[in-house]
Amino acid sequence: MDTMKTTQFSKTLIAAAVTAVLVGGQLINMPAAIAKSQPAEIISLQQERSSFSTLIKQVKPAVVSITTTGNGSNMAGLQQDQFSLPELPEGSPFKEFFENMPRGSNGDQPYAVKGAGSGFIISADGYVVTNYHVISDADEIEVTMDDGIRFTAKVSGADSKTDLALLKIDSDKPLPFVEMGDSSVAEVGDWVVAVGNQFGLGGSATAGIISARGRDIQSGPFDDFLQIDAPINRGNSGGPLFNTRGQVVGINTAIYSPSGGNVGIGFAIPSNMAKNIIAQLRNNGEVSRGWLGVQIQPVTREVAESLGLKEAKGVLVASVVKGSPASRAGIRPGDVISSMDGISLDDFKDLSKRVAETKAGSSSVFIVQRDGSSRDVKIEIGSMPDEKEKLALNDSNSRSGKLTLGIQLASLTPETRKQYNVAKDSNGVLVAAVKAGSPASKAGIRTGYLINMVGQDEVSTPKDLIQYVQQAAEKKHAAVLLRVEFQGEQRFVSVKLASA
């Protein structure tokens, strides 16, 4: 089992002719006629990049392999990370390795499974950066250094929205670490080197170039990936992407692969996005984001024409959350927000990113287009509500003590509706995760379900649901009746109240 994400969209690959090939770290000489046509500075650059051995020796001690142990039905990314085992001849040294790799199974029945990922140390006192999906729901996390020394790691903080996590390992001596670089100066065509735990084979290094910037692969609200052609595979997740100065410019996170292996299209979180997240996780253990409370969509040419706008730029407000900062400031559906604090919003996702980076409680000025005129609207940015709340009930008056249904809940927001494809007219509390073997799992409740009734009472927030279940526990009920909805179908299920 492995934890490299795989994207779902398709791209056309175009073959290109090359004039030089790297073999064994050496640049094969080009034919004289071709070499003469190349500028001297290009030939010099090619020779300079003929080997990355010095760079790899420099950074490799700070790159770690991460092994997670957890419950198979609850390990993040399990289904998307399945792959076919290669055909290997008898006697192959890799045959036993591949045959013993854990594979996924259908259904939600629990089974022990190990996951493999990568990470890198960013400070001598043992802070390790990796992907959230590498360690999500893991019961145990082990970090293995390049020299084979192993540490048990603890999660200092994690952020599912950007797929980043920060681990902590304790050592009696300073640890090697690498420096975060400036991804804003990384350009398409720049050389990059990926180091990581490919297929459990720790310490693997590959090289390539940055193929594109600003990729949106529909994995979250803040997508802004670097696309790279350096070969990365399952197990590279969470590992560093280095520039030629040995600085981390990206965190390898996802691949596009119809077959499950590398096809030359990988994606890395830019280091500049990660820096702020990592700092918050280190200082606070969580990420605090600004919140406006609007659902948005791009201003297309058709939208611009219908609204009488000169250009197809800005952000169209599709809906406004009642009681949100935007609602209190008078923002309405159909408004077009064209700038924030004097900075033009050319891409509609720029609004989400800029608001999220703004400190809650501070004020920002937005230019809003409405009815053919512009107006300045000052809005005090709010704090983004927590999406998940654990349903862990502590009834001090109950003989059973701490009760749990084994689910994580999320409020229905524009973001969670989009993430879980919830219909606009559906209401209730979203099931964000289900613990394998829990009462909820045994009752058939799955991630993505809505819970809209407890008994005969409707619920619309996680707190409502917790309160009703608490009341059932106080009345010594053995089970609680929940009405669940999935893909428009509704039914009641009985869930036992079990001790945690």
N, C-alpha and C positions, 0 to 999 in steps of 0.2 A: 504494500500500500504506500502511496506517495501523496504528496500534497501540492503538486504543481497544478494551478488552474489551467483550464483549457477554454479558449473563447469559442463562440459559436458562429461568428460571421465568416464569410468566405472572401478570399482575395485571389487575384490572378497573378501568377508569377511570370516574370519575363526574364528569359535567359540573356546573359550579357557576355560578350567576349572579354577575355582578360589577357594582359600582356605579360604577367609575371605570376609565379606560383610560389607560395611558401611551402617548403618541404623540409621537415626536420629542423625548423627554425631558420633555414637559410633561404635567401631569395635567389631563385634560379635566374640567371642572366637572360635578358631579352635579346632577341636578334638585333644585330647592329643597326639595321635600317630603322627598326622601331625605336631603339634607344636614342638614336640621334634626333628623332622627332620629339622626344620628351624634354621639357625644360629641365635645366640642371637642378633647380630646387625640388622638383617632383621626384627625380631620381634619388636625390639625397634623402628625401623624406621616406621613400620606399626602403632604402638601405637602413635608415635609422630604425624602422619598424620591423626589421627582419627577425628580431627575437624579442620576446617579452619575458625572458628568463629572469632578468634582474628585477623587474617589477613584481613578478609572481613570488620570487623569494622574499621580497620586501613585505608583501601583504599577507601571504599565506598563513603565517602564524596566528593572525587575528581572525581568520575565517574558521567557523566552527560547523560541525555537523550536529543536527538536532534530531533526537529520537523521542517520539512521544508514545506513551502507552495509554490506552483508553478503551472504552466500550465501542466496539465496531459500529453499532447502529447509530452512534451519536457522534462519531468523528467527522469533523467538517471535511467536505470535499471528497468523501469516499466514493460516491457513485461516479463523479466526473473523473476520478483518477484511476479507474480500472483500465487495464490494458491487457492485450494478449501477450502471453509468454512466447519468447522466441524459440524457434526450433534449434536445439543444440545437440551436437553429436555426443555419443557416449564417450566418457572420459574427459569432457570439457571441464576446465576448472570453474566455469561459471554455472554449470548445470545445477549443482546442489544449491548455489546461491539463489538462482531464480526460482527453482521449484519450492524453496522454503519461504519465498516472499508471501506475506499475507494477502489474500484477495478478498474483494467485497462479496456480499451475498444479498439476495433479495429479502425484503421485509425488514421489520424493525426488531428482530430478536437479537439479544445481546451476544457478543462474542468478543474475545480478547483480540486486539489487533495493535500492531506497531506502525507508526507513521514515520516517514523520513523527510527532513527538510534541511535548510541551511540557515546560517545567521552570521553576524560579525560583531566583534567586540568594539565598542566605541569609547571605552574609558578603562584606565588601569585598574579601577576598582570593580570591574566585572559586569558592566551593563552590556547586554546583548540585544541587537535589533534583529527582528525576523518578521515574517508575515503573521497576521492574525489567524489565517486559515490553517497555518502549520500547527498551532498550539490550541486551537479552539476545542474546548471540551476534553482536553487531555487530562488524565488523572495524574500522570507522572511525566516529567520532562527531563531529559538527560542531554547535556551538552558535552560533546567530545572535541577536544582541541586537536590541532594538526599533529601534535606529538603523541597523541593517544591518551592523554590525561582526561579523565571524565569528571564532570560536576553535575550535581542535581540542581536544577534551575527552578526559580520561582517567578511567577508572572508579576511584574511591577505595574503593568497597565496594558490595556489593549484597546484598539479602536477599529471596530468592524467596518466603518464607513470608508476608511482609507486602507484597510487590510494591513494594519501595522500593529506590532506588539513589541513590548520591551520586557526582556527577562533580566534576572539578576543571579549571578553566580558568585560564590564567596571563595576567595583564595587567600592563602597566607603570604602571598607575594604579588607584586604588581604584574598585571597581565598585559600582553601585547595588544595594541589597538590600532585602528585605522582612522583616518580623518575624513569627515564629510566634506565634499567639494561643492562647488557652485554649479548646479545643473543649468542655470540660465545661460551660461556661456558655452554649454555643450551644443555643438552644431551637427546637422546632418552631414555624415561623411567622416566624423571623428572616430578614431579607433577607440574601442572599449574592450575590456577583458572581464569575463564572468568567472568567478570561482565559487564552487559549491559542491554539494553532496549528491551528484547525479546518480539516480538509481541505487542509492546507498553506497556508491563508490566515492567516499569522501575525498576532498582535495582535488577535484577535477577542475581544470582550467580550460576555457575556450575563448577565442577572440573573434571580433567582427567589427562592424561599424554601427553607428546610430543611423537607422533607416528613415525615421520620421519623428516628429515631435507632436505633442498635443493630441494623442490618439484617445478617442472615447470608445471603449469596448463594452459599454453598457453594463459595467460591473458595480457601479455605485454612483452617487450624486456628485462626486468630485473627481471623476475620471480625467486624467491629464497625463497619459503615459508616454514614456519614450518607447519607440519601437526600435528593436535591435535585430541584427541578423547573427550575432554571436550565438552559437548553438547552446541552448539551454533546454533541459529536459526535466522530467519529474524528479523531484529532490532538490532542484535548484531554488525552489521557492524560499524567499527570505534571504537569499544570498546576495552579496554585493556585486555591483557593476562598477568597475574602476575605469577612470581615464588613464592616460599614459603617464600621469604624475603620481599614480597610486592613490588618488582620492576617490571616494565613493560618490558617484554621480547618480546612482539609481539602485533600487532594491528590486531584484528579479521576482516577478509575481505571477505572470501568466504566459501561456503560449497559445498560438493558433495551430491546431494540429488535427487533421481528420483521422490520422492513424494513432495518435497518442505519443509519437516521437517528434523530434525536432525536424521542422521543415524550413527553418530560417526566419520564422516570424515570432519574436518574443516581445514581452512588454515589461517595462520596469517603472516603478514609482520614482519620479524625479526626487533627487536629494533635497531640493529646496522645499518641496511640499512636506517631506518627511521630517525635516529639522524641527519645525514648529510642533508637530504632533509628538515627536520623541521628547522634546523639552517638556511639554505638558504632562506626558505620561511619567516622566522621571520626577517632576516636581509635585504633581497632584494625583497621579495614578489613574487619571481619566482626562478626557478632552472636553473642554468647554467651548461651545460654538455660539455665535450670534444667530438670532432667529427673527425672521420677518413675518412668517405666517401666510405665505402665498403659494399657490400652485401656478407654475409658469410654463410657457411654451415659446418657441422661437417666433419671431416676426418674419413670416415668409413673404415672398413677393405678392402673393394673392392677398394676404392679410394687410400688407401695407397699402395696396391699391384700394381695398375695401374701406380702410380707415382714412384714406386721403393722405397717407404719409409719403414723403418724397423718397425715402430710402427704406429698404427692408432691413432695418437695424433695430436693436433694442429688445425688450422683453415684454411679452404679452402676458398680462395677469389673467389666468383662467378662473381662479377662485381665490377667496380670501377666508382664512380660518377665523371664525367668530371669536372675538375677544383678543385677537392677536395684535402685535404692535402695528401691523399694516392696517388692520380693521380700525383700531383706535385713531389712526392718523387720517382715515377717510379714503384709503385706497379701495378701488372698486374693480370687480371683474370687467375686463375690456380695456382697462388702462394699459398704456404702453410706457414702461420705465426705460428712459433712454440713457440716463447716467446716474452715477452714485458718487457723491463728493467730488464732482467735477471731472470724473473719469468716465469716458464713453463706454457703454456696454454693447460692444459689437457682437459678441457671442452670448446667447441667452444664458448659458451656464456660468458666465462671468459673475452674474448677480449672486447665485448661490455660493460661489467660492468667496466673493468679497464679503458678503454678509457673514458667512461662517467664520471668517478670519477677524471680524470686528468684535471688540469686547462688549459683552452685554452691559447695558446701562449707558453706553455712549450714544450720541446722536449723530445721524448722518442725513445729508440733504440729497433728495432724489428729484430729478426732473421727470415729470409725468406728463405724457401727451393724452389729452382727453377732449373730445368734441372739437377737434381742430385747433386747439390752443395748448400752450405749455404752461405748467405751473411748478413752482418749487414746493416740495413737501418734506418737512422735517420729521423724521421718525426716530424715536428712541428704540434702539435695537434691544430685543429681548434675548433670553437664554433658551436655547433649543431644548425642548422637553426630553427627558429620558425616554428612550424607546422601549427599554426592557425593564421589567420589574419581576423579581423572583417571587413566586407564590409559595412562600415559606411561612406557615401559620404557627404562631406560638400561643397556645391557649393555656394560660397559667392555672385555670380552674379545671382543666381536663386531665383525666388520669393518663391519657395517651401522650401528653406533653406536646412536643413539636410535631405538627401535622404537615403533610405535603401532598400535592397532587402530582408533582414531578413535571411541571411545565413552566416555561418562561413566557411572560405576557408582554405585549406591545400595544400602545394606543394606536388607533387608526388615525394617521396623519396623511397628508398628500403624499409624503415620501413612502410610508409603509404601504399605502394602497397601491402605489405604482410598483414597489418592490415585490409584493405578493399577488399582484394582479387582482385586487379586490374591487368588485363592482361599486360604482358611485352610490347606488341606492342601498348598499348593504351596510349595516351598523353592528357594532359589538366590540369585542375585545379580541385582538389577534393573538394566536398561538405562535410565538416566535421560535420555540424549541421544545422538544419533548424528551425527557430522560428515559433511556431504554430501561425496560423492566418496571417502570413506575406505574401507579394506578391508572394514570391518564393513558399511557402507552398500551396497557392491557385492555383498556376500554375502547381502543381504536382511534384515539385522538392523534392527529398528525400535525406537523408543522404546516402553517398556512391556513388552518381551520379558523373560523370565527366562532366565538362563544357569545351568544346574544341573549341567553336566558339562563337563570339559575332557578330551578323549580318553576314557579309561575311568575317570576319577577324578571323584567328586562334589565340588562346590564350594558353599559356603554364605555366604562373605563376599568382599568385594572383594579383600582381601589374598590369600585363597586363589587367586582367579582370576589375579591379577597374578603370583603365585609360579609357577603352572603354566605360564603363557604365557612367563615369563622362562626357565623351564627348557627350553621348546621352542626359544626363541631361542638358548640356549647350545648346544643340540644341532644348531644350524644347520638346523633345520626350515624349510622354505619357507612352511608354513601350519600352522594349529592347528585342531583339530576341536572344535567347541563344540556341545553339545546345548542347544537353546533351547526354551522353552515359551511359548505364547501362547494364551489362552482355552482352556486345558486340552489343547491339542494340542502334541505334542513331536516334534522332528526334529533331526537332526544337520546342521550346516553347516560347511563348510571356509572359514576366513578366512585370507587371506594375511598374513604378517608383513612389513610395509612400513616403510621408513625414514621418519622424520618429516621 
